[in-house]
Amino acid sequence: MSEQKMSISFRVDDGVIEHNNRTVIAKNVDISRTEDNITYINTDIRDFYNQIFGEALSEYNSHQKRADRKITDYYEHIKNSGKGKLFYEIVVQFGDINDCGVGSRNWETAKIMLNVYMQEFEKRNPNLKVFNAVMHLDESTPHLHIDFVPVARRNKKGLSLKNSMSGALREQGFSSSSRMQNEWTAWSESERSYMEQILHKHSLLRDDKNIHREHLSVEEYKERAHRAEELHRIQTRITELKKKSTEEYSAEEITLIKNQNDFLRSEITKRNETISALTEQVGAKFVPVDIFNEDKLQYIADGLTSAKIPFVAESSTLYIPDYGLKTASAISSHYKPTVNTTTIRESIAFDIDRLIYSSECVEDLLNKLKERGYEVKYGKYIAVKAPNAERFVRLKSLGEDYLPKQLEKRIAERDKFANIVRKKINDSGDFDRKIYVSVLETTVAVKQFRLTPRKIYPKKIYSYYNDENIKYLAEQLKTISEFSFTSSESVYAKAQELQRTISENCKHRIRILNRYKHSYSVLKSWRRLMRGLLRGIMWII
């Protein structure tokens, strides 16, 4: 009987603490099982920063003679500098829904193995300080969310302790000439290797279900299939010819053999070239290229993809193999800024904001974008191209509110406003109920793209709380509440009362103006006299 196999999953995630700690509940969560979740540590990240870096920060500031060089809050310093992340998150899982799902025989085994992994995490990674860690047991498969701050200790400049992922990994022995991405890769493989050891201790073998295979276009696949078929035909023909003696070869067969030899020689040359190119790629060093224009970065990334040159994209950096730098430079030279980039980004963000209210999850939202004519590109960073736009735009570049985890959070809260309005409809009187119904109808029209809304605050994301039409209706409700209106008649009566008050005030102001009209004429005459005297004096001088 063969040993049982089980897959492992180790991936880096954006990290949304509210999702991990269930202050925000996503659609795929079974609330009845949330109490089964295991919380290993739950520390406020600001307090955690003070615990880790507080002493080093005080020491650093004590040596600074200039006040502008002092760092008052290291958390805010990292948050606003744009040079690093406040924290990192990994998601760890054994098996999948088929072999470790709810009710499966391996459910408990997966829990035990995850617990072993978590208990040993900081022993293996002394430079990765965990401030939040949860095992989720209220979803389809058990998994861990581990959030940590990387700490580098061997710093020649600045603080003696720093938030630095590359520095932390180097100190743990994962240094490499390919810089951060390869350090990440080496560390990730080390962690996967440890997960495999845990599997072996439970008499399980690792099952590689997601082996990477070379991606070929339809034309490339057809060409390779045709060449393979041709080679097979040639080999079969040569095998048949070998059964004959050379004297028995006809002139036609000799010509055929010569042509076949030329074909085989050509194939060997092509294979040697491929092997040479692959050898060059395997030994390549990845060089960081900083590109601070988001549109330009995406343009170069698209060009490298078309040229089939691998790369790693970070927030404002592309890690490109040294043999691809010339190609990247050539692509960069052809870049021309799109005149209406800002307008396109705003339009994409606006469409996403509205689609959130009708989406079940991020994948559903992306499918709805496709239905509206968008193109979607998946990868470490999801990118979309609007209809009639020239280029893809990474969701990340639209702001933190458009990161996948934040989108999940917003989708999870999509019905909150409408539910409040429905409750108001049930609890309100007949008169203001009509206004609440209008509010609800407005939200539905926006969600169904029958109404194009206007924002109150243009720079903020669109939501029902940032909608001019809904604000107008809300002000009507405020007025109804302020004056205790219960019917249309009471509104008309109040309007007539206010009109009378306005008329009386106008008459009072007219009487005051008439009383001081003579005095005002005298004052004007006195001013003209004084101006004349002053001009005369200036002329004499």
Residue pairs with C-beta under 8 A, 6 or more apart in sequence:
3 203
3 204
3 205
4 203
4 204
4 205
5 204
5 205
5 206
5 207
6 94
6 95
6 99
6 100
6 106
6 199
6 204
6 205
6 206
6 207
7 94
7 95
7 96
7 206
7 207
7 208
7 209
7 210
8 93
8 94
8 192
8 195
8 196
8 199
8 206
9 91
9 92
9 93
9 94
9 96
9 143
10 90
10 91
10 92
10 188
10 191
10 192
10 195
11 90
11 91
12 88
12 89
12 90
12 91
12 184
12 188
13 89
13 90
13 91
13 145
13 405
14 89
14 403
14 404
14 405
14 406
15 87
15 88
15 89
15 145
15 147
15 405
16 24
16 405
16 406
16 408
16 409
17 45
17 132
17 147
18 24
18 409
19 26
19 405
19 408
19 409
20 89
20 132
20 134
20 136
20 145
20 147
21 39
21 42
21 132
21 134
22 29
22 34
22 37
22 138
24 409
24 412
24 413
25 31
25 34
25 412
26 361
26 408
26 409
26 411
26 412
27 360
27 361
27 411
27 412
28 139
28 140
28 361
29 138
29 139
30 138
30 139
31 138
32 138
33 137
33 138
34 138
36 137
36 138
37 134
37 135
37 136
37 137
37 138
38 115
38 134
38 135
38 137
39 133
39 134
40 118
40 130
40 133
40 134
40 135
41 130
41 131
41 132
41 133
42 132
42 134
43 131
43 132
45 75
45 86
45 87
45 131
45 132
45 149
46 75
48 129
48 131
48 149
49 74
49 75
49 149
50 75
52 129
52 149
52 151
52 161
53 74
53 159
53 161
53 163
56 159
56 160
56 161
57 71
57 74
57 159
59 159
59 160
60 71
60 158
60 159
60 160
61 70
61 71
64 70
71 77
71 159
74 159
74 163
75 86
78 84
78 85
78 86
78 163
79 86
82 315
82 316
84 163
84 164
84 165
85 165
86 149
86 163
87 131
87 147
87 148
87 149
88 128
88 147
88 148
88 149
88 150
88 165
89 145
89 146
89 147
89 148
90 144
90 145
90 146
90 191
91 143
91 144
91 145
91 146
92 114
92 117
92 143
92 144
92 146
92 191
92 195
93 110
93 114
93 141
93 142
93 143
93 144
94 100
94 109
94 110
94 113
94 114
94 142
94 195
94 198
94 199
95 106
95 110
95 141
96 141
96 209
97 140
97 141
98 104
99 106
100 106
100 107
100 109
100 110
100 141
100 142
101 107
101 140
101 141
102 140
102 141
107 142
109 202
110 141
110 142
111 135
111 137
111 142
112 202
113 195
113 198
113 199
113 202
114 135
114 142
114 143
114 144
115 135
116 198
117 144
117 194
117 195
117 198
118 133
118 135
118 144
118 146
120 194
121 128
121 130
121 133
121 146
122 128
122 129
122 130
124 191
124 194
125 148
125 172
126 172
127 150
127 151
127 152
127 153
127 168
127 169
127 171
127 172
128 148
128 149
128 150
128 151
128 168
129 148
129 149
129 150
129 151
130 146
130 147
130 148
131 147
131 148
131 149
132 145
132 146
132 147
133 144
133 145
133 146
133 147
134 144
134 145
135 142
135 143
135 144
136 142
136 143
136 144
136 145
149 163
150 163
150 164
150 165
150 167
150 168
150 169
151 161
151 162
151 163
151 164
151 168
152 161
152 162
152 163
152 164
152 166
152 167
152 168
152 170
152 171
153 160
153 161
153 171
154 167
154 171
155 161
155 162
155 164
155 167
165 180
165 184
166 179
166 180
166 183
169 175
169 180
169 183
169 184
169 186
169 187
170 183
172 187
174 183
174 186
174 187
174 190
175 183
176 182
176 183
176 186
177 285
178 285
178 286
178 319
179 286
179 288
179 319
180 288
180 314
180 319
181 286
181 312
181 319
182 286
196 206
199 205
199 206
216 224
227 267
230 263
231 264
231 267
234 260
234 263
234 264
237 256
237 260
238 257
238 260
241 249
241 253
241 257
249 257
280 323
281 310
281 321
281 323
284 321
284 322
284 323
284 324
285 321
285 322
286 311
286 312
286 319
286 320
286 321
286 322
287 319
287 320
287 321
287 322
287 325
288 317
288 318
288 319
289 317
289 318
289 319
289 320
289 325
289 328
290 316
290 317
291 297
291 300
291 316
291 317
291 318
292 316
293 337
294 316
294 393
294 394
294 397
295 337
295 338
295 341
295 391
295 393
296 332
296 335
296 337
297 313
297 316
297 318
298 383
298 391
298 392
298 393
298 394
298 397
299 331
299 335
299 391
300 318
300 328
300 331
300 332
300 335
301 311
301 313
301 318
302 391
302 392
303 327
303 328
303 331
303 334
304 310
304 311
304 318
304 320
304 324
304 327
304 328
304 331
307 324
307 327
307 331
309 320
309 321
309 324
309 327
309 328
310 321
310 324
311 318
311 319
311 320
311 321
311 324
312 318
312 319
312 380
313 319
313 379
313 380
313 381
315 396
318 328
320 328
338 344
338 390
338 391
344 386
344 389
344 393
345 393
345 397
345 398
347 386
348 384
348 386
348 393
348 398
349 398
349 399
349 402
349 461
349 462
350 462
351 369
351 372
351 374
351 386
352 365
352 369
352 395
352 398
352 402
352 407
353 461
353 462
353 463
354 446
354 447
354 449
354 453
354 462
355 365
355 368
355 369
356 365
356 407
356 410
356 411
356 414
357 414
357 443
357 446
357 447
357 464
358 368
358 447
358 448
359 365
359 368
359 411
359 414
360 411
361 408
361 411
362 404
362 407
362 408
362 411
365 407
365 411
366 376
366 382
366 384
369 376
369 384
370 376
372 387
373 386
373 387
374 384
374 385
374 386
374 387
375 384
375 385
375 392
376 382
376 383
376 384
377 383
377 384
377 385
377 392
381 394
381 395
381 396
382 394
382 395
382 396
382 404
383 392
383 393
383 394
383 395
384 392
384 393
384 395
385 391
385 392
385 393
386 393
395 402
395 403
395 404
395 407
396 402
396 403
399 461
400 406
401 407
401 410
401 461
417 443
417 463
417 464
417 465
418 440
418 443
418 464
421 436
421 439
421 440
421 443
422 440
424 436
425 433
425 436
425 437
425 440
428 436
429 486
431 480
431 485
431 486
431 487
431 488
432 477
432 480
432 481
432 485
435 473
435 476
435 477
435 480
436 477
438 473
439 470
439 473
439 474
442 451
442 467
442 469
442 470
442 473
443 464
443 470
445 451
446 453
446 464
446 467
451 469
453 462
453 467
453 468
453 469
454 467
454 468
454 469
455 462
455 466
455 467
455 468
456 466
456 467
456 468
456 471
457 466
460 466
464 470
479 485
483 490
483 494
484 490
485 491
485 494
